[in-house]
Amino acid sequence: MTAPWAGRPTASLFGQLLALIGLSLVAAQAISLFLLFNLPPPAPDFYRIGEIVQTLRGSPPTFTERHPLTVTIAKTPPHLVMEGRMTPKIRAQIAAGLGVPVERVQVASTSRFPFSDRRVFRVIRDRMAREGGEVEDHFMIAPFKVAVQQPDGRWKVLSPERGIGLDAWQQRIVLLFLLSALAMTPVAFVFARRLSAPIRLFTDAAERLGRDPRAPPLSLKGSAEISVAVKAFNDMQERLRRYVEDRTAMVGAIAHDLRTPLTRLRFRIENVPEDVRVKMAADIDQMEAMISAALTFVRDTSRPGERTLLELSSLLESVCDEMADTGADTQVELGEKVVLEGDPLALRRLFANLLENAVKFGGRARARVYRDGASAIVEIEDDGPGIPPEEMERVFEPFYRREPSRSRQTGGIGLGLAVVRSVARGHGGDVVLENRLGGGLTARVQLPI
């Protein structure tokens, strides 16, 4: 398994994440600065001095497109007093329009556009030139406050009413954020895909190892941390493979070597009394059967079969037909065609064991195949007595036999279900047993497609 970037120089995972974060910040700031200095400024709400004076006198304003002017009464004047070369002219015009001394008029504003942002001033100047009038004498830009002291000492404060929603500069900030995020989305996607691809391939390799310890070692190049993890993974896989092979070989050797003393025992019992010799011969035959089954089990599990594409329903139907020819009551429910990759001989042995158990302990076997998502499900039902819940897992243990229904007289030695589970898990699936409500047992085999 080779990564798409195999052979390329790579940095550590920490370095790649740091590069992604740094690139994102630099790109976002660059986009924001570019838009800030190149987009035209938002057109602010500006009010003529005559409109302000008219509203302070109590007459309703005549404009409708801008925020309305509101008047409140306060004990103190605004704190943020406007300072600039135009402020005295604005105060003088308002005082003259209201007929009050200039000292009783205060002008405050949180906007510095008329005095520090020439582009905003240029926009307003062009608009005022179209409408007529001189710019310097006829407008104020929101937000501002105009306060006039009343005879009782209180202050009448006029200010534009804040509208619902975002103002022009807030909208611009949101626009900058959205455009920066949009520009960085492809970059973040590429980095995220590059960083997550080794982890995804690592996950696939671990799942493959669970199915087949003899799978080829993982060849994956990525960050420095990934390279270390790959080496540790391959070492672990090699140790697991040697462990399984050593234990399998040991069991096979023990079973094979037991045949020699059993053969000697068979010759030595020829001189014992007839009644004792028959019983001893039966025990020896049983031991030889167990040894043969153990050798077959070890041989089958240690020799991986060739995987090919096969149609599961046809395979199951052929097994049932062969058993029906010998008089077994087996039926297959015709269903959808399910194709998967597997070992035909191993799967045939799996289905044969389950069908034989169903016929032996339940009188008949009914099988069906269907697809469930990304898995193929094979269910084999019988009409037998079922299995107690506490023994559902124990029956899969090698050489375990239930009494009396699964005694030695039935012919089994306790390896059938162990082979079934070994084959199913070797294909990345599993097998479970369930008691049916109306009586009988269901063996459910799940195999990945």
VOGU-3710 file (C-alpha; in Angstrom, 3 decimals, decimal comma):
1> mtapwagrpt> 0,000/0,000/0,000  1,593/3,231/-1,134  0,479/6,746/-0,324  -0,199/9,171/-3,223  2,755/11,276/-2,149  5,165/8,380/-1,599  8,720/9,461/-2,163  8,141/13,137/-1,539  9,956/14,917/1,267  7,642/15,308/4,231
11> aslfgqllal> 7,698/17,290/7,426  6,432/16,351/10,848  2,738/16,488/11,609  3,389/19,403/13,963  5,196/21,302/11,197  2,396/20,722/8,697  -0,262/21,906/11,128  1,824/24,947/11,996  2,244/25,732/8,295  -1,499/25,407/7,722
21> iglslvaaqa> -2,366/27,756/10,584  0,287/30,284/9,579  -0,740/30,215/5,918  -4,381/30,660/6,887  -3,647/33,695/9,045  -1,387/35,338/6,449  -3,849/34,728/3,616  -6,819/35,974/5,635  -4,985/39,148/6,638  -3,765/39,757/3,093
31> islfllfnlp> -7,281/39,425/1,702  -8,681/41,712/4,390  -6,054/44,405/3,750  -6,520/44,186/-0,007  -10,269/44,640/0,275  -9,928/47,353/2,894  -7,677/49,510/0,711  -9,284/48,837/-2,658  -13,022/48,616/-2,135  -14,889/51,935/-2,155
41> ppapdfyrig> -15,909/53,061/1,311  -19,516/52,601/2,363  -21,666/55,635/1,832  -22,495/56,919/5,344  -25,667/58,670/6,440  -25,094/62,406/6,308  -27,474/65,127/7,469  -27,678/68,762/6,444  -27,348/71,340/9,158  -30,774/72,687/8,201
51> eivqtlrgsp> -32,351/69,284/8,909  -30,689/69,156/12,322  -31,893/72,642/13,226  -35,388/71,854/11,964  -35,587/68,727/14,143  -34,290/70,590/17,238  -37,034/73,160/16,753  -39,615/70,393/16,897  -40,521/70,055/13,252  -40,479/66,555/11,718
61> ptfterhplt> -37,614/65,877/9,270  -38,391/65,631/5,569  -35,974/62,776/4,650  -37,072/59,102/4,545  -34,066/57,060/3,300  -31,825/57,625/6,331  -32,192/56,849/10,006  -34,588/59,280/11,709  -33,321/61,865/14,161  -34,426/61,485/17,742
71> vtiaktpphl> -34,374/64,070/20,544  -33,891/63,267/24,229  -33,405/65,346/27,414  -30,250/64,793/29,489  -28,761/66,420/32,567  -25,256/66,539/31,107  -23,897/67,142/27,601  -22,209/64,352/25,580  -18,707/63,445/26,727  -17,033/62,780/23,361
81> vmegrmtpki> -16,882/66,342/22,088  -15,950/66,636/18,417  -12,708/68,461/17,782  -11,662/69,581/14,333  -11,397/72,490/11,978  -15,067/72,222/10,944  -16,503/71,922/14,435  -16,657/75,698/15,159  -18,447/76,322/11,857  -20,980/73,556/12,566
91> raqiaaglgv> -21,661/74,882/16,080  -22,033/78,421/14,762  -24,508/77,398/12,068  -26,626/75,402/14,542  -26,555/78,209/17,103  -27,535/80,758/14,459  -30,376/78,592/13,256  -31,723/78,114/16,800  -31,014/81,690/17,919  -28,931/80,663/20,946
101> pvervqvast> -25,370/81,485/21,973  -22,668/79,251/20,553  -21,534/78,339/24,082  -24,817/76,487/24,604  -24,253/74,169/21,615  -22,085/71,044/21,841  -21,282/68,660/19,006  -20,048/65,100/19,669  -19,324/62,234/17,285  -17,688/58,788/17,287
111> srfpfsdrrv> -17,021/59,016/13,562  -13,841/60,588/12,253  -14,629/60,139/8,578  -15,091/63,864/7,734  -11,648/64,658/9,123  -9,394/61,608/8,612  -10,758/59,545/5,706  -10,364/61,482/2,501  -12,164/58,870/0,419  -15,333/59,207/2,484
121> frvirdrmar> -15,063/62,970/2,261  -14,689/62,662/-1,527  -17,816/60,507/-1,804  -19,844/62,995/0,185  -18,391/65,934/-1,714  -19,392/64,394/-5,050  -22,891/63,696/-3,818  -23,315/67,158/-2,343  -22,009/68,692/-5,599  -24,770/66,881/-7,489
131> eggevedhfm> -27,403/68,037/-5,017  -26,026/71,572/-4,791  -24,466/73,450/-1,892  -21,067/73,666/-0,272  -19,770/70,598/1,463  -18,056/72,223/4,393  -21,107/74,167/5,534  -24,009/71,824/5,066  -23,554/68,286/6,471  -22,692/66,008/9,400
141> iapfkvavqq> -21,962/62,303/9,215  -23,628/59,773/11,521  -23,093/58,765/14,224  -23,097/62,129/15,978  -24,803/63,960/18,808  -25,840/67,617/18,944  -26,676/68,961/22,390  -28,304/72,349/23,109  -28,534/73,635/26,692  -32,036/74,642/27,768
151> pdgrwkvlsp> -32,904/77,579/30,085  -33,451/75,146/32,973  -29,890/73,824/32,624  -30,746/70,526/31,038  -29,574/69,530/27,573  -31,638/68,646/24,527  -29,634/65,926/22,737  -30,259/65,062/19,084  -28,792/61,939/17,439  -29,655/59,614/14,557
161> ergigldawq> -31,670/56,611/15,670  -29,698/53,381/15,324  -31,321/51,037/12,854  -31,949/47,318/13,184  -29,190/45,125/11,799  -25,606/45,805/10,844  -24,320/49,206/9,887  -22,112/49,770/6,860  -18,776/49,077/8,560  -20,097/45,992/10,325
171> qrivllflls> -21,324/44,694/6,992  -17,872/45,308/5,547  -16,208/43,366/8,377  -18,594/40,449/7,831  -17,853/40,592/4,100  -14,110/40,487/4,759  -14,552/37,490/7,069  -16,692/35,584/4,578  -14,368/36,260/1,657  -11,314/35,242/3,694
181> alamtpvafv> -13,008/32,034/4,805  -14,084/31,306/1,223  -10,569/31,849/-0,086  -9,011/29,607/2,596  -11,518/26,763/2,235  -9,720/25,041/-0,698  -6,356/25,377/1,040  -7,724/23,949/4,289  -9,369/21,107/2,356  -6,100/20,166/0,637
191> farrlsapir> -4,158/20,260/3,908  -6,835/18,306/5,789  -6,943/15,654/3,071  -3,164/15,395/3,064  -3,009/15,048/6,847  -5,891/12,589/7,150  -4,991/10,302/4,219  -2,231/8,420/6,117  -4,565/7,909/9,081  -7,267/6,522/6,796
201> lftdaaerlg> -4,838/4,163/5,090  -3,519/3,183/8,511  -7,058/2,267/9,572  -7,557/0,105/6,473  -4,274/-1,695/7,149  -5,240/-2,379/10,765  -8,597/-3,800/9,654  -6,853/-5,972/7,072  -4,459/-7,232/9,731  -7,432/-8,317/11,843
211> rdprapplsl> -8,635/-10,462/8,957  -5,278/-11,828/7,827  -2,106/-11,661/9,958  -0,164/-12,742/6,851  -1,086/-9,575/4,955  1,868/-7,769/3,326  3,573/-5,140/5,471  2,344/-1,574/5,291  4,277/0,744/2,968  3,168/4,260/3,769
221> kgsaeisvav> 5,081/7,517/3,651  3,855/10,584/5,470  4,956/12,777/8,306  7,757/11,791/10,652  5,227/10,597/13,224  3,460/8,441/10,618  6,749/6,844/9,568  7,487/5,844/13,167  3,960/4,460/13,574  4,251/2,467/10,321
231> kafndmqerl> 7,471/0,845/11,492  5,891/-0,072/14,843  2,805/-1,415/13,035  4,860/-3,622/10,734  6,894/-4,932/13,677  3,695/-5,745/15,559  2,247/-7,500/12,505  5,383/-9,601/12,108  5,316/-10,612/15,774  1,642/-11,548/15,549
241> rryvedrtam> 2,272/-13,593/12,421  5,127/-15,489/14,057  3,050/-16,019/17,203  0,115/-17,482/15,286  2,334/-19,678/13,130  4,338/-20,950/16,118  1,229/-21,817/18,109  -0,433/-23,443/15,118  2,689/-25,455/14,324  2,972/-26,524/17,964
251> vgaiahdlrt> -0,617/-27,793/18,066  -0,112/-29,636/14,772  3,097/-31,225/16,001  1,513/-32,372/19,255  -1,482/-33,855/17,437  0,783/-35,610/14,954  3,111/-37,018/17,588  0,183/-38,413/19,594  -0,545/-40,880/16,827  2,575/-42,946/17,604
261> pltrlrfrie> 1,708/-43,821/21,234  -1,901/-44,443/20,205  -0,726/-46,943/17,623  1,356/-48,739/20,275  -1,648/-48,820/22,609  -3,760/-50,391/19,879  -1,264/-53,273/19,555  -0,938/-53,749/23,316  -4,644/-54,093/23,984  -4,853/-57,202/21,790
271> nvpedvrvkm> -3,989/-59,374/24,787  -6,449/-57,859/27,270  -9,885/-59,398/27,934  -12,492/-58,895/25,240  -14,856/-56,700/27,257  -12,042/-54,359/28,316  -10,419/-54,385/24,868  -13,618/-53,179/23,171  -13,928/-50,197/25,498  -10,266/-49,291/25,177
281> aadidqmeam> -10,443/-49,574/21,383  -13,435/-47,213/21,358  -11,507/-44,661/23,407  -8,497/-44,946/21,120  -10,711/-44,511/18,029  -12,217/-41,404/19,562  -8,767/-39,976/20,351  -7,600/-40,660/16,797  -10,699/-38,923/15,431  -9,990/-35,910/17,581
291> isaaltfvrd> -6,371/-35,832/16,484  -7,359/-36,047/12,821  -9,845/-33,219/13,274  -7,234/-31,132/15,073  -4,725/-31,685/12,265  -7,324/-30,745/9,673  -8,230/-27,611/11,645  -4,585/-26,574/11,972  -3,873/-27,299/8,306  -6,855/-25,307/7,103
301> tsrpgertll> -6,163/-22,300/9,322  -2,446/-22,191/8,506  -2,934/-22,413/4,722  -4,577/-19,281/3,319  -6,913/-19,990/0,437  -7,136/-18,059/-2,791  -9,742/-15,286/-2,722  -11,988/-14,949/-5,765  -15,264/-13,243/-6,591  -18,183/-15,567/-5,899
311> elssllesvc> -21,951/-15,387/-5,761  -23,038/-16,333/-2,245  -26,538/-17,618/-3,029  -25,247/-20,034/-5,675  -22,563/-21,347/-3,333  -25,066/-21,925/-0,529  -27,543/-23,550/-2,916  -24,914/-25,979/-4,213  -24,059/-27,046/-0,649  -27,745/-27,619/0,149
321> demadtgadt> -28,217/-29,636/-3,049  -25,290/-31,908/-2,174  -26,712/-32,503/1,302  -30,209/-33,090/-0,104  -28,790/-35,842/-2,324  -27,809/-37,727/0,855  -31,333/-37,389/2,295  -30,871/-34,250/4,428  -33,850/-31,892/4,667  -32,348/-28,591/3,470
331> qvelgekvvl> -34,011/-25,630/1,775  -32,677/-22,368/0,328  -34,858/-19,291/0,048  -34,280/-17,627/-3,308  -33,241/-14,003/-2,836  -31,033/-11,282/-4,236  -27,683/-12,072/-5,757  -24,822/-11,073/-3,446  -21,278/-11,084/-4,832  -18,226/-10,851/-2,604
341> egdplalrrl> -14,555/-11,766/-2,571  -13,752/-14,863/-0,547  -12,236/-18,307/-0,340  -14,761/-20,685/-1,961  -13,479/-23,824/-0,203  -13,434/-22,177/3,246  -16,919/-20,667/2,816  -18,276/-23,968/1,544  -16,911/-25,650/4,696  -18,481/-22,916/6,842
351> fanllenavk> -21,955/-23,375/5,324  -21,668/-27,163/5,336  -20,897/-27,210/9,073  -23,834/-24,952/9,910  -26,243/-26,895/7,680  -25,105/-30,231/9,118  -25,613/-28,961/12,661  -29,087/-27,672/11,775  -30,112/-31,015/10,262  -28,474/-33,070/13,022
361> fggrararvy> -29,947/-31,180/15,992  -33,046/-29,594/14,455  -34,253/-32,104/11,875  -34,189/-29,624/8,970  -32,302/-26,552/7,738  -33,664/-23,415/6,061  -31,161/-20,933/4,634  -31,391/-17,496/3,041  -29,013/-14,788/1,852  -29,604/-11,030/1,770
371> rdgasaivei> -27,686/-7,770/1,732  -27,600/-5,453/4,743  -25,717/-2,254/3,904  -22,110/-3,148/3,125  -22,477/-6,704/4,465  -23,856/-9,985/3,215  -25,996/-11,868/5,748  -26,530/-15,630/5,654  -29,117/-17,059/8,054  -29,567/-20,791/8,660
381> eddgpgippe> -32,508/-21,860/10,845  -33,441/-25,177/12,423  -36,322/-26,512/14,515  -34,229/-27,926/17,333  -34,304/-27,211/21,072  -31,987/-24,209/20,836  -29,068/-23,359/23,115  -29,153/-21,765/26,586  -28,022/-18,105/26,429  -25,095/-18,736/28,773
391> emervfepfy> -23,634/-21,251/26,289  -24,030/-19,185/23,105  -20,331/-18,306/23,057  -18,937/-21,463/24,615  -20,132/-23,624/21,702  -17,587/-21,849/19,491  -14,703/-23,065/21,656  -12,671/-25,934/20,134  -13,649/-29,410/21,381  -16,574/-28,088/23,424
401> rrepsrsrqt> -19,648/-30,367/23,288  -22,993/-29,884/24,943  -24,619/-32,804/26,715  -26,772/-34,729/26,040  -27,994/-33,384/22,677  -24,453/-32,787/21,414  -22,817/-35,819/22,916  -20,169/-38,038/21,372  -22,836/-40,415/20,044  -23,977/-37,754/17,591
411> ggiglglavv> -20,604/-37,953/15,837  -19,302/-34,489/16,589  -16,014/-33,760/18,309  -16,560/-30,045/18,945  -14,607/-28,371/16,123  -17,412/-27,577/13,685  -18,443/-24,203/15,091  -14,828/-23,292/15,868  -14,087/-23,723/12,152  -17,177/-21,677/11,268
421> rsvarghggd> -16,120/-18,714/13,391  -12,496/-18,962/12,254  -13,506/-18,826/8,588  -16,008/-15,996/9,126  -13,531/-13,832/11,031  -10,818/-14,657/8,512  -13,064/-12,981/5,914  -13,546/-9,905/8,128  -16,976/-10,967/9,371  -18,418/-12,962/12,262
431> vvlenrlggg> -21,071/-15,494/13,203  -23,607/-15,439/16,046  -26,303/-17,801/17,280  -29,809/-16,732/18,348  -32,755/-18,673/19,747  -35,963/-18,124/17,797  -39,180/-17,189/19,595  -41,135/-20,100/18,167  -38,379/-22,574/18,961  -35,247/-23,511/17,103
441> ltarvqlpi> -31,942/-21,803/16,490  -30,747/-19,243/13,936  -27,086/-19,049/12,897  -26,372/-15,627/11,387  -23,173/-15,158/9,374  -22,067/-11,611/8,476  -19,492/-11,150/5,715  -18,264/-7,800/4,341  -18,990/-7,197/0,668
//
